[in-house]
Amino acid sequence: MSAEHTGGHVPATEETPIRVMVWNEGVHEKVDAHVAALYPDGMHGAIAEGLRGLIPGAEVRTATLDTDEDHGLTDEVLDATDVLLWWGHVAHERVSDVVVERIKRRVLSGMGLLVLHSGHFSKIFIELMGTTCSLAWRNDGEQERVWTIDPAHPIAHGVQHPIVIDQQEMYGERFDIPTPDELVFISSFSGGEVFRSGVTFRRGHGKVFYFSPGDQDYPVFHHPEIRRVLANAVRWAVPADGTRLPGVTNPARGWFDR
């Protein structure tokens, strides 16, 4: 199939590496000295570092809420992105609705999307899920154990069972999301709660993975097993050859209105 029909996407190889964008709102690192000390290059920097180490040859870029022009997520950037990772928390409402719609169209046409931790309340995740995406939470720095439910899933490949995170914010059920296509991980906490911490969805031609570990108050994105999960998820979410369709430029305009 020609590039004209695939939106320019071809299978990732050494010649055509996986193109990744790590997006983080980047607010906590600017206002909280503790977070800045944990992540001197931002959470996006730590995530990108892990991906570069585990996916040799990948083209990994980063952007934040304050990146010039559309939070760094212009049409041109998204056209050159196979997988987008999203971390947000305190500035969901500052994200442009135009950018959210742009990302949604790219996901429906094949771009992969990884939504991390408090990104469950991001505009893009709520839009794609069609639910409130609310959950129970408590931030007392409890131990989290991430249990692999589907060891045959590509995202779980080579991952320690369980992943032990010494301190993390508790996320608990009920998590108001649609029934996942696949349940890969469940977390348990020292307070007794459990949470569906790694779930997948298909939306249009795109793959979506939600993964909950990653609160800004703890060095979770430096954890080698968390980095392994994210690298596996990026590989899983890459659009297959022929599934990356041209972006919809005017979804409100019908065929007979042309």
C-alpha positions in Angstrom: 0.0 0.0 0.0 1.4 3.4 -0.9 2.3 6.2 1.5 -0.6 8.2 0.1 -3.1 5.6 1.5 -1.3 5.0 4.8 -0.8 8.5 6.0 2.9 8.1 5.3 3.4 5.3 7.8 5.5 2.2 7.1 6.5 -0.5 9.6 9.2 0.5 12.1 12.6 -0.9 11.1 16.2 0.2 11.7 15.6 2.5 8.6 12.2 3.7 9.8 12.4 3.9 13.6 9.5 4.2 15.9 8.5 7.9 16.3 7.5 8.7 19.9 6.2 11.9 21.5 6.3 12.1 25.3 3.9 14.8 26.4 3.8 16.1 30.0 2.1 19.2 31.3 5.3 20.1 33.1 3.7 22.2 35.9 4.7 20.3 39.0 8.4 20.5 38.1 8.2 24.3 38.0 6.3 24.9 41.2 7.4 22.0 43.5 11.0 21.8 44.6 10.6 18.1 45.6 9.3 17.1 42.2 12.0 19.2 40.5 14.7 17.3 42.5 13.2 13.9 41.5 12.9 14.9 37.9 15.4 17.6 37.0 14.7 17.1 33.3 11.0 16.8 34.0 8.9 13.6 34.1 8.9 13.7 30.3 12.7 13.7 30.4 12.8 10.6 32.6 10.2 8.7 30.5 12.0 9.6 27.3 15.4 8.5 28.8 13.9 5.1 29.6 12.4 4.7 26.1 15.7 5.6 24.4 17.5 3.0 26.5 15.1 0.2 25.8 14.1 0.9 22.2 17.4 1.5 20.4 17.0 3.7 17.4 13.6 5.2 18.4 13.0 8.8 17.7 11.8 10.1 21.0 10.8 13.8 21.3 9.2 15.6 24.3 6.8 18.5 24.7 5.0 20.3 27.5 1.9 22.4 28.0 4.0 25.6 27.5 5.8 24.4 24.4 5.3 27.0 21.7 2.4 26.5 19.3 -0.4 24.1 20.4 1.5 22.7 23.4 4.0 21.2 20.9 1.3 19.1 19.3 0.8 20.6 15.9 -0.6 18.8 12.9 3.0 18.4 11.6 4.2 16.9 14.9 1.3 14.4 15.2 1.7 13.4 11.5 5.2 12.4 12.4 4.2 10.5 15.6 3.5 6.8 15.9 2.9 6.7 19.6 2.0 9.6 22.0 2.5 9.3 25.7 0.4 11.6 27.9 0.9 12.7 31.5 -1.3 15.4 33.1 -2.6 16.3 36.5 -3.3 19.9 37.5 -3.7 21.6 34.2 -6.2 19.5 32.2 -8.4 22.4 31.5 -5.6 24.4 30.0 -5.2 21.9 27.2 -6.7 23.3 24.0 -9.9 21.6 22.8 -8.6 22.0 19.3 -5.5 20.0 20.2 -7.6 17.3 21.9 -9.8 16.9 18.8 -6.6 16.7 16.7 -5.2 13.9 18.9 -8.5 12.1 18.8 -8.6 12.1 15.1 -5.0 10.8 14.9 -5.9 7.9 17.4 -8.9 7.0 15.3 -6.7 6.9 12.2 -4.1 4.6 13.9 -1.8 6.6 16.2 -1.0 4.8 19.5 -1.8 6.5 22.8 -0.4 5.8 26.2 -2.2 7.6 29.1 -0.3 7.7 32.4 -1.4 8.0 36.0 -3.5 11.1 36.5 -4.0 11.4 32.8 -7.1 9.4 33.5 -8.8 12.8 33.9 -7.3 14.3 30.8 -9.6 15.6 28.2 -8.4 13.2 25.6 -8.9 10.1 27.8 -12.4 11.1 28.9 -13.3 11.9 25.3 -12.1 8.5 24.0 -13.6 6.5 26.9 -17.0 8.3 27.1 -17.2 7.9 30.9 -16.2 10.1 33.9 -12.9 8.1 34.4 -13.2 8.8 38.1 -11.6 6.6 40.8 -10.7 6.4 44.5 -7.4 7.7 45.6 -5.3 8.4 48.7 -1.7 9.8 48.7 0.0 8.3 51.8 3.1 6.9 50.0 2.0 3.3 50.3 3.7 0.3 48.7 2.1 -0.7 45.4 2.4 -4.2 43.9 1.6 -4.4 40.2 0.5 -7.9 39.4 0.6 -9.3 35.8 -2.8 -10.7 34.9 -2.0 -11.5 31.2 1.6 -12.8 31.1 1.2 -13.6 27.4 0.4 -10.0 26.5 3.2 -8.1 24.6 3.1 -5.3 27.2 3.9 -7.8 30.0 6.9 -9.4 28.1 9.9 -9.8 30.5 8.2 -7.8 33.3 8.8 -8.7 36.9 5.8 -10.3 38.7 4.9 -8.4 40.7 6.5 -5.1 40.2 7.1 -3.6 43.6 6.9 0.2 44.0 8.0 1.2 47.5 6.0 4.4 47.5 3.1 5.5 45.3 -0.2 7.2 45.4 -3.1 4.8 45.9 -5.6 4.5 43.1 -8.5 2.2 43.8 -11.8 0.9 42.4 -14.3 1.7 41.3 -12.5 3.0 38.2 -15.2 4.4 35.9 -14.0 3.3 32.5 -15.6 1.0 29.9 -14.8 -2.7 30.1 -11.3 -2.9 28.8 -10.4 -4.9 25.8 -7.6 -6.4 27.7 -6.7 -6.4 31.4 -2.9 -6.7 31.6 -2.1 -5.5 35.2 -3.9 -5.2 38.5 -2.3 -3.3 41.5 -2.7 -3.9 45.2 -1.9 -1.5 47.9 -0.8 -1.8 51.6 -4.1 -0.2 52.6 -6.0 -3.2 51.0 -7.3 -1.6 47.8 -7.0 -3.0 44.3 -7.0 -1.2 41.0 -7.0 -2.1 37.3 -3.7 -0.5 36.7 -2.9 -1.6 33.1 -5.7 -1.8 30.6 -6.0 -1.6 26.8 -8.7 -0.3 24.4 -9.1 0.0 20.7 -10.5 3.2 19.4 -11.0 3.3 15.6 -7.7 2.0 14.1 -5.7 3.1 17.2 -4.5 1.3 20.3 -4.8 2.9 23.7 -3.1 1.8 26.9 -3.8 3.3 30.4 -1.1 2.6 33.0 -1.6 4.1 36.5 1.8 4.1 38.3 3.5 7.4 38.1 2.6 10.0 40.7 4.8 13.1 40.6 5.8 12.8 44.3 7.7 9.6 43.8 10.6 8.5 41.5 8.3 5.9 39.7 9.5 6.8 36.2 13.1 5.9 37.2 11.9 2.4 38.2 13.4 -0.1 35.7 10.4 -2.3 35.5 8.0 0.7 34.9 10.3 1.7 32.1 10.1 -1.8 30.7 6.3 -1.7 30.7 6.3 1.7 28.9 8.8 0.5 26.3 6.7 -2.7 25.7 3.6 -0.6 25.4 5.1 1.7 22.9 6.1 -1.2 20.7 2.6 -2.7 21.1 0.8 0.6 20.2 2.7 1.3 17.0 0.2 1.3 14.1 0.5 -1.8 11.9 1.4 -1.4 8.2 -1.6 -0.1 6.4 -3.7 0.9 9.4 -2.4 4.5 9.7 -5.0 6.3 7.7 -5.0 9.9 6.5 -6.2 12.3 9.2 -9.8 13.6 9.0 -9.5 17.3 8.3 -13.2 18.2 8.5 -15.2 15.5 10.3 -18.3 17.7 10.4 -18.5 17.8 6.6 -20.4 15.0 5.0 -19.6 13.3 1.7 -22.5 14.8 -0.1 -21.6 18.3 1.2 -18.4 18.3 -0.9 
